[in-house]
Amino acid sequence: MSQDRVDASLLILLAVAALLVPFVWSGYEIKLATTITIQAGLAIALGFVVGPAGLISLGHAAFYGVAAYLFAMVAAESEPANVFTTAPIAILGAAALAAVVGAVSIRSRGLYFILMTLAFGQLGYHFFHDTGIGGSADGTYINFRPELRLPRPRDQPR
Amino acid sequence: MSPFFFFVQLLNAVQYGLILYLVASGLTLLLGIMGVINLAHGAFYMVGAYMAFAVVQHLASFWLALPLAIVLGLALGALLERFLLSRLEGADHLSQVLLSFGLILIINEGQRIIFGNDPHGIDVPPALNFSIPLSDTFAYPAYRLFVCAIGIAFAVGVSLVMARTRIGMMLRASAENRPMARALGVNAKRMYLGVTAAGIACAVLAGVIAAPIASVYPGMGDQVLIQSFVVIVLGGIGSLPGALVGAMLLGLVDAFGKQFFPNFAAFLVYAAMIAVLIARPQGLFRGTGT
């Protein structure tokens, strides 16, 4: 078997294992698996930028944070948010911001790119921390655990 | 606004700016002369602050911490250059970023193991524990004036060394054009060792003198590191006079911005940093020719 096929089968195995987690485990283990998945996603995203693109970004987690804030802002306050309608807004919003930040940053090279991404990361931090938009140092809350459900007419985001 | 209030804030700005300059000068020399991006510079500042805490606790004297900071900083810097940075010569930025980020993790964990995660206050040394009255209602702490004095002495000393001495000339030449300076007989190995040792010593010393003002807590170096990067971007990477002006600007923003528009001061600082990086990456105060 070639290396690619071994990798592919490992990936499929991992995906199946991940899907089985909620049926085999409960409570703490599910929480742990969720955290691992989220951290892995962030690490893969950074690895993609640093590895193939060769760009050292010190502001990468800012987009993770912006997407989280967007999700919290769009989510309904008095009922569980619907992931199917809320998540795309957060993802597209963060991606649009990343496109703008990327278009500006990519014009500088090497050291200057590193410092540029550092500055953008800090800009994001202070935008939510200082201006009162993101609830300052207390952060902002999602009041109900978001649910995965098919959109029905009354589930339109507010 | 009372003129005394203004004056007190101005003194605060100068005092904070000088501490930033102490940290940023080492950072900018490392970048300008060696091309090394040292993310752990703020961690060495924290090492200084915790060292001051330990010295005050065990030896009951703040003053001892000052010479010890210089000795410890020189030693740490020399070890850093000799065993780590010298192996990275010619390596890409990623290696430097990963190496210095690893150092941050090691230093932070060392701090957690030795001192724990509680913040600690350090008493102002008794000899300087008084205030100088400016008016009936305003007074200025003598210790902060002492910090200003150290900072000004440092700035004057550095600019004299850079302008008047052979070492300063070699440093300026290396910052301008590294390969050419080397070709003309600058001993790169010795210079790198000296620059790293001196740069780290400055960061450690800054941590010591800031400790009685800022207190001592985990992660205290992070903010200083990031602000130092702002300083050296504003002043132009590798430029010591630029770093001094940049540090003073940031000191002013810190003292007055937080008074008058606390919601936007920091935001504007980083927006300005991005604007400088886009429009004038050589720094605000340098012509395009040099």
HADDOCK unambig.tbl for C-alpha pairs under 7 A between the chains (distance, minus, plus):
assign (segid A and resid 56 and name CA) (segid B and resid 94 and name CA) 6.60 0.50 0.50
assign (segid A and resid 112 and name CA) (segid B and resid 277 and name CA) 6.97 0.50 0.50
assign (segid A and resid 116 and name CA) (segid B and resid 274 and name CA) 6.08 0.50 0.50
assign (segid A and resid 116 and name CA) (segid B and resid 277 and name CA) 6.80 0.50 0.50
assign (segid A and resid 119 and name CA) (segid B and resid 270 and name CA) 5.43 0.50 0.50
assign (segid A and resid 119 and name CA) (segid B and resid 273 and name CA) 6.64 0.50 0.50
assign (segid A and resid 119 and name CA) (segid B and resid 274 and name CA) 6.35 0.50 0.50
assign (segid A and resid 122 and name CA) (segid B and resid 270 and name CA) 6.73 0.50 0.50
assign (segid A and resid 123 and name CA) (segid B and resid 267 and name CA) 5.57 0.50 0.50
assign (segid A and resid 123 and name CA) (segid B and resid 270 and name CA) 5.64 0.50 0.50
assign (segid A and resid 123 and name CA) (segid B and resid 271 and name CA) 6.84 0.50 0.50
assign (segid A and resid 126 and name CA) (segid B and resid 266 and name CA) 6.44 0.50 0.50
assign (segid A and resid 126 and name CA) (segid B and resid 267 and name CA) 5.53 0.50 0.50
assign (segid A and resid 127 and name CA) (segid B and resid 267 and name CA) 6.30 0.50 0.50
assign (segid A and resid 130 and name CA) (segid B and resid 263 and name CA) 4.84 0.50 0.50
assign (segid A and resid 130 and name CA) (segid B and resid 264 and name CA) 6.82 0.50 0.50
assign (segid A and resid 131 and name CA) (segid B and resid 263 and name CA) 4.80 0.50 0.50
assign (segid A and resid 131 and name CA) (segid B and resid 264 and name CA) 6.62 0.50 0.50
